[in-house]
């Protein structure tokens, strides 16, 4: 009956932002459903949800054990073991498992939504009706919404006054400067869910190759580092030398120098 929280739950417990990546095929209903689902997941990992979990867990465990014991004892004297009536007529002491589950549901329904920010990636994929749905979410909720997309998204929004009137500001992300990329790599930064060998990015020539290939493009930097990790693992290496970086580059479609 126990439900374990993930190892990094301390971060999630105080989470207030939802990151949503727009699907290629989207409708107002699918966008609303997906965002509601992520907000519900964030809510289920909130501090209040954990308190409900800690409060109800022993009650659920007790109700479960009582039901199991009562059923086993009843089956010993039940003459027709395969009969549905036999199981239904088994005694149930209160609070029953159903009552405890119902009470937990009531407690969870009282938890307020912790979401304060929704980040919508690939927002240029949103069709106008879907954008209107996002606008409605913004209008009906006390949350901020960030639309992340390719250059030109603001021009698309500008054609629709009801949408554009909600835009607070537009920010263009420019490529990272060489010193910024070098600083990231020297600090052993790496994308989430990627594990590079310790000190894999200590080779200055390798760092120079990474900077030259990516040109400060942050997304390309993530992709290249992912491939570098794969090349290192396949070849049993531990340092990203220029040869390793070049081998990783050749697996990506990133154009020529």
Secondary structure, 3 states (H helix, E strand, C coil): CCCCCCCCHHHHHCCCEEEEECCCCCCHHHHHHHHHHHHHHHHHCCHHHHHHHHHHHHHHHHHHHHHHHHHHHHHHHCCCCCCHHHHHCCCCCCCCHHHHHHHHHHHHHCCCCCCCEEEEECHHHCCHHHHHHHHHHHHHCCCEEEECCCCCHHHHHHCCHHHHCCCCCCCCCCCCCHHHHHHHHHCCCCCCCCCCCCCCCCCHHHHHHHHHHHCCCHHHHHHHHHHHHHHHHHHCCCCCCHHHHHHHHCCCCCCCC
